[in-house]
Amino acid sequence: MRRTEIAAFLNQKGGVGKTTSVVNVGSGLTILGKNVLIIDLDPQGHLTSSLGIDNGQIKHTVYDVIRGETSPKDSFITKELGARFSINGRDSRLSLTVMASNLEMADAEMALARTPDREYLLKNAISSVKDDFDFILLDCPPSLGLLTINALTAAGKVFIPVQTEYLALESLHSLKNVIESVTRRFNQDLEIGGLIATRFDGRKVLNRTVVEKLKERYGVLFLESMIRENIVLAEAPEQGKDIFSYRPRSYGAEDYLNLCREILDGNSPADETLPAEQADELAGNSTSLLNS
């Protein structure tokens, strides 16, 4: 029986690579043989637009699903990864399933505030499709309001992207308190899956110093796979692509695939993932992958 991992990606500070991480972890896990649903809970809809999904493609949003106005499956958008690949002589494509967001979500905090069991709306809404996926990734808003609490109540793990600067150290304490509060009140199964260092530049003393402090303070919660500063990670959303489709041989693609493998090490037996040679082929380390 499939065991679904629901993971929220959260940081109340903007610009830390949260949405970038959801898009590329989702794509990387797909490359590694997993069936992935990603949910955009941010009213700004950055994840939705990062994947090149425009309003004309959105029939129903995650907000419609939370309100019970449509079923999760009716809101699904299939996003093909923009690369062809060949395994055993067969051309095919990989795809993500997306639940999109738009500015209608901006009313969610106030509109849902008086709804009974409002903290469990997302968890209940996706319960009917949960078992259809190996991973469900939640892109939280850059705030600690009702939508974020819904994500943490639905999730089994929360991953925290952290930019390697001193302000990150200060914000983590309050964020950890919020997670602990949700764990006590709404979701005793919630745990921190890890801290993800983003925009890391090993040439900078500041970055290296912050990483050492994070390791000292958080120990094994600090994931070894750090995301290096790489301009193509900022360029890919402008093209509506994940990093593996946009620049499969970049540092960004390499780092996110390593992060996905590290995440899988804590979730799935090794024999459930795609063999390493095939995964590397799909990620762009083989000449058989052609950009479309």
Backbone torsions as a table, in degrees:
resi	resn	phi	psi	omega
1	MET	NA	133.7	-179.0
2	ARG	-65.7	135.3	174.2
3	ARG	-108.0	113.6	-176.2
4	THR	-86.3	131.4	174.2
5	GLU	-101.2	117.9	174.5
6	ILE	-100.4	121.2	-174.3
7	ALA	-127.2	126.1	175.0
8	ALA	-94.9	138.3	174.2
9	PHE	-108.5	120.6	-167.4
10	LEU	-140.7	135.1	163.3
11	ASN	-163.7	126.2	-177.9
12	GLN	-72.3	-11.6	177.2
13	LYS	-89.2	129.3	179.5
14	GLY	-77.4	163.3	174.3
15	GLY	75.6	18.6	-177.7
16	VAL	-99.3	-0.6	-180.0
17	GLY	92.4	23.2	-178.2
18	LYS	-66.2	-54.5	-179.5
19	THR	-65.7	-40.9	176.1
20	THR	-56.0	-39.7	-179.5
21	SER	-69.4	-40.4	179.1
22	VAL	-62.8	-46.9	-179.6
23	VAL	-59.7	-47.1	-172.0
24	ASN	-84.4	-28.2	170.7
25	VAL	-68.4	-41.8	176.7
26	GLY	-59.8	-44.1	179.4
27	SER	-68.3	-41.4	179.4
28	GLY	-64.2	-40.6	177.3
29	LEU	-65.1	-34.6	175.6
30	THR	-63.9	-43.2	176.7
31	ILE	-60.7	-33.2	179.9
32	LEU	-85.3	12.9	170.3
33	GLY	95.5	13.7	-177.3
34	LYS	-102.3	150.3	176.0
35	ASN	-93.6	119.2	-167.0
36	VAL	-125.3	135.1	169.8
37	LEU	-113.6	130.5	173.7
38	ILE	-117.3	138.7	-174.1
39	ILE	-121.2	125.3	-179.9
40	ASP	-92.3	106.9	-179.3
41	LEU	-101.4	5.6	-177.6
42	ASP	-93.1	121.4	178.9
43	PRO	-56.1	-23.9	177.9
44	GLN	-71.3	-17.5	176.1
45	GLY	65.0	29.3	-176.5
46	HIS	-65.3	-38.2	178.6
47	LEU	-63.5	-44.6	-179.7
48	THR	-58.6	-48.9	-179.2
49	SER	-70.8	-30.6	178.0
50	SER	-62.0	-25.9	178.9
51	LEU	-94.9	9.0	177.2
52	GLY	74.2	21.4	179.3
53	ILE	-92.6	120.8	-179.6
54	ASP	-103.4	171.7	-175.6
55	ASN	-59.2	-29.5	179.5
56	GLY	-66.0	-22.1	179.4
57	GLN	-89.9	-11.0	-174.6
58	ILE	-95.4	108.6	175.4
59	LYS	-87.6	-39.3	178.9
60	HIS	-141.4	139.7	179.7
61	THR	-99.2	172.3	174.9
62	VAL	-61.8	-29.4	176.9
63	TYR	-63.2	-40.7	176.1
64	ASP	-61.6	-37.9	-179.9
65	VAL	-68.7	-45.5	179.9
66	ILE	-60.3	-38.8	179.9
67	ARG	-76.6	-5.8	179.6
68	GLY	79.3	18.0	-177.6
69	GLU	-88.2	-12.3	175.8
70	THR	-155.1	162.6	179.4
71	SER	-83.2	155.7	177.3
72	PRO	-54.9	-43.3	-176.3
73	LYS	-63.4	-32.2	179.3
74	ASP	-71.9	-15.0	178.9
75	SER	-95.2	-8.9	-173.6
76	PHE	-65.6	136.4	170.9
77	ILE	-120.1	128.5	178.0
78	THR	-89.9	121.6	179.3
79	LYS	-111.9	108.8	178.3
80	GLU	-73.8	137.3	172.9
81	LEU	-70.9	139.3	-169.6
82	GLY	-83.3	46.2	177.1
83	ALA	-144.1	140.2	172.0
84	ARG	-89.2	148.3	175.0
85	PHE	-145.0	162.1	-178.0
86	SER	-133.0	124.0	172.9
87	ILE	-126.2	127.2	-178.0
88	ASN	56.4	37.1	175.0
89	GLY	78.0	7.4	-177.3
90	ARG	-111.7	121.2	175.3
91	ASP	-75.4	139.0	178.8
92	SER	-157.6	178.9	175.9
93	ARG	-134.4	151.5	172.3
94	LEU	-100.6	156.8	179.6
95	SER	-147.4	152.8	172.8
96	LEU	-103.3	153.1	169.1
97	THR	-103.0	133.5	-173.4
98	VAL	-125.5	137.4	164.7
99	MET	-108.0	115.3	-168.4
100	ALA	-89.1	166.8	177.7
101	SER	-132.3	159.7	170.1
102	ASN	-151.0	-170.2	-173.2
103	LEU	-65.5	-14.1	174.8
104	GLU	-59.0	-27.4	-179.7
105	MET	-65.1	-17.6	-178.6
106	ALA	-62.1	-25.5	179.1
107	ASP	-85.4	-6.7	-170.3
108	ALA	-62.3	-44.0	-175.5
109	GLU	-56.2	-47.9	-178.4
110	MET	-77.2	-40.9	-175.2
111	ALA	-66.5	-32.0	-176.5
112	LEU	-96.7	-2.0	-171.7
113	ALA	-59.8	-33.7	-177.1
114	ARG	-102.1	10.4	178.5
115	THR	-74.4	134.3	177.1
116	PRO	-57.9	141.2	-179.9
117	ASP	52.2	42.3	-173.4
118	ARG	-62.0	-24.1	180.0
119	GLU	-74.2	-15.4	-175.1
120	TYR	-107.8	9.5	-174.0
121	LEU	-60.9	-46.5	-179.4
122	LEU	-67.5	-45.4	179.7
123	LYS	-56.5	-46.3	180.0
124	ASN	-68.3	-36.3	-175.9
125	ALA	-66.7	-35.5	-175.9
126	ILE	-97.4	2.6	-175.9
127	SER	-61.1	-31.1	-176.2
128	SER	-74.4	-17.9	-178.2
129	VAL	-116.6	-1.9	-174.7
130	LYS	-54.4	-43.7	-174.3
131	ASP	-75.4	-2.5	178.2
132	ASP	-83.2	-7.1	-173.0
133	PHE	-129.8	153.4	172.0
134	ASP	-81.3	-38.7	-179.8
135	PHE	-135.4	138.1	169.3
136	ILE	-121.5	117.9	-176.4
137	LEU	-107.7	131.4	-175.4
138	LEU	-111.9	119.7	175.9
139	ASP	-91.6	105.4	-175.0
140	CYS	-80.4	154.8	172.9
141	PRO	-66.4	159.0	176.6
142	PRO	-81.4	54.7	179.6
143	SER	-156.9	170.8	-177.3
144	LEU	-116.0	44.2	-179.0
145	GLY	-91.8	-158.9	-173.6
146	LEU	-63.5	-38.9	-179.8
147	LEU	-64.2	-39.4	177.3
148	THR	-66.6	-42.0	177.7
149	ILE	-62.0	-39.2	175.5
150	ASN	-59.7	-42.0	180.0
151	ALA	-63.7	-44.2	-178.5
152	LEU	-69.4	-30.7	177.7
153	THR	-71.3	-32.1	-179.5
154	ALA	-82.8	-24.7	-170.0
155	ALA	-84.7	157.6	170.1
156	GLY	-97.1	-27.3	179.9
157	LYS	-137.7	153.9	172.7
158	VAL	-126.6	129.1	176.5
159	PHE	-106.9	137.4	-174.6
160	ILE	-117.9	102.9	172.5
161	PRO	-69.6	132.6	-175.0
162	VAL	-130.8	119.4	173.7
163	GLN	-72.1	139.4	-171.9
164	THR	-82.2	70.5	176.3
165	GLU	-140.5	164.9	-172.1
166	TYR	-65.3	-33.1	179.7
167	LEU	-61.1	-27.2	178.3
168	ALA	-63.2	-37.2	-180.0
169	LEU	-63.1	-38.3	-178.7
170	GLU	-70.5	-40.9	-176.3
171	SER	-73.9	-24.7	-177.0
172	LEU	-64.3	-33.1	-177.2
173	HIS	-63.4	-48.3	-179.7
174	SER	-67.6	-36.3	178.7
175	LEU	-64.0	-42.1	178.5
176	LYS	-63.0	-36.0	177.6
177	ASN	-64.5	-40.5	178.1
178	VAL	-63.0	-44.6	179.6
179	ILE	-61.5	-42.6	179.0
180	GLU	-65.2	-36.2	178.2
181	SER	-65.7	-44.0	177.4
182	VAL	-63.7	-39.0	178.6
183	THR	-60.3	-44.1	-179.9
184	ARG	-66.8	-41.6	-169.0
185	ARG	-91.6	-36.1	-168.5
186	PHE	-127.8	-23.8	-170.6
187	ASN	-152.2	89.0	-177.4
188	GLN	-69.7	-13.7	-179.5
189	ASP	-88.6	-5.7	-176.5
190	LEU	-71.7	136.6	175.0
191	GLU	-143.4	157.4	177.2
192	ILE	-78.5	118.9	-179.3
193	GLY	-76.7	-27.6	178.1
194	GLY	157.5	160.4	172.6
195	LEU	-98.3	130.6	-177.4
196	ILE	-109.3	112.6	177.9
197	ALA	-74.9	125.6	-178.4
198	THR	-120.3	160.3	177.0
199	ARG	54.2	39.8	-177.7
200	PHE	-83.6	131.0	175.6
201	ASP	-124.3	105.5	-176.0
202	GLY	-63.7	-12.5	178.1
203	ARG	-79.5	-15.8	-175.5
204	LYS	-95.3	125.9	178.9
205	VAL	-59.7	-40.6	-179.7
206	LEU	-57.9	-48.1	-179.6
207	ASN	-60.8	-44.9	-179.4
208	ARG	-64.7	-39.0	-179.2
209	THR	-66.1	-43.7	179.8
210	VAL	-64.0	-40.7	178.2
211	VAL	-60.4	-43.8	178.7
212	GLU	-62.2	-39.7	178.7
213	LYS	-67.0	-39.3	177.4
214	LEU	-64.0	-40.9	178.2
215	LYS	-64.6	-41.9	179.4
216	GLU	-63.6	-42.1	-173.9
217	ARG	-79.3	-36.2	-171.4
218	TYR	-114.9	-4.8	172.8
219	GLY	55.0	-126.6	-174.5
220	VAL	-69.0	-13.3	176.4
221	LEU	-69.8	-20.0	178.1
222	PHE	-83.6	113.2	-175.6
223	LEU	-73.6	144.1	-176.5
224	GLU	-71.6	-28.3	-176.3
225	SER	-82.1	100.7	-179.3
226	MET	-95.6	148.8	-178.9
227	ILE	-97.7	111.8	-177.5
228	ARG	-73.7	151.7	172.9
229	GLU	-58.1	123.9	-175.2
230	ASN	-153.5	116.9	-173.5
231	ILE	-58.9	-29.5	-177.0
232	VAL	-67.6	-22.2	175.7
233	LEU	-67.7	-28.9	175.3
234	ALA	-82.9	-27.7	-178.8
235	GLU	-77.5	-34.6	-173.7
236	ALA	-56.5	-45.9	179.9
237	PRO	-60.2	-31.9	178.2
238	GLU	-62.9	-26.2	178.3
239	GLN	-95.1	0.4	-178.7
240	GLY	69.1	33.3	-174.6
241	LYS	-130.4	154.3	167.6
242	ASP	-78.0	167.3	-174.5
243	ILE	-67.3	-30.7	-179.0
244	PHE	-71.2	-30.0	177.0
245	SER	-81.4	-33.9	-175.0
246	TYR	-81.9	-53.5	179.2
247	ARG	-139.9	82.0	-173.3
248	PRO	-65.4	-18.5	-178.9
249	ARG	-107.2	23.5	-178.9
250	SER	-89.6	165.8	171.7
251	TYR	-59.8	-37.3	-179.8
252	GLY	-59.8	-44.6	178.7
253	ALA	-65.4	-42.4	178.9
254	GLU	-61.2	-45.3	-176.8
255	ASP	-67.0	-42.5	-178.2
256	TYR	-71.4	-32.6	176.1
257	LEU	-67.3	-39.6	176.3
258	ASN	-63.1	-39.9	177.7
259	LEU	-62.8	-42.3	178.5
260	CYS	-61.0	-40.8	178.1
261	ARG	-64.3	-38.4	179.0
262	GLU	-66.7	-40.1	176.8
263	ILE	-62.5	-42.2	-179.4
264	LEU	-66.8	-30.9	179.2
265	ASP	-57.5	-29.0	-179.9
266	GLY	-95.3	3.4	-174.3
267	ASN	-127.1	-39.4	-169.5
268	SER	-129.1	143.6	171.5
269	PRO	-58.2	147.0	-174.9
270	ALA	-58.1	-31.5	-175.1
271	ASP	-77.1	-2.9	177.5
272	GLU	-92.0	-8.9	-179.0
273	THR	-97.8	162.3	177.8
274	LEU	-64.7	139.8	176.8
275	PRO	-53.4	146.7	-172.5
276	ALA	-58.3	-40.2	-177.5
277	GLU	-64.0	-41.1	179.3
278	GLN	-69.7	-38.8	179.1
279	ALA	-63.4	-42.7	178.1
280	ASP	-63.9	-36.3	177.8
281	GLU	-61.3	-46.4	-179.4
282	LEU	-67.8	-32.5	-178.3
283	ALA	-77.2	-7.1	173.7
284	GLY	109.6	9.9	-179.6
285	ASN	-92.8	16.2	177.9
286	SER	-135.1	149.4	-179.4
287	THR	-72.2	-6.4	-179.3
288	SER	-78.8	-12.9	177.2
289	LEU	-88.4	128.2	-179.1
290	LEU	-119.2	130.3	173.3
291	ASN	-64.2	135.1	-179.8
292	SER	-81.6	NA	NA
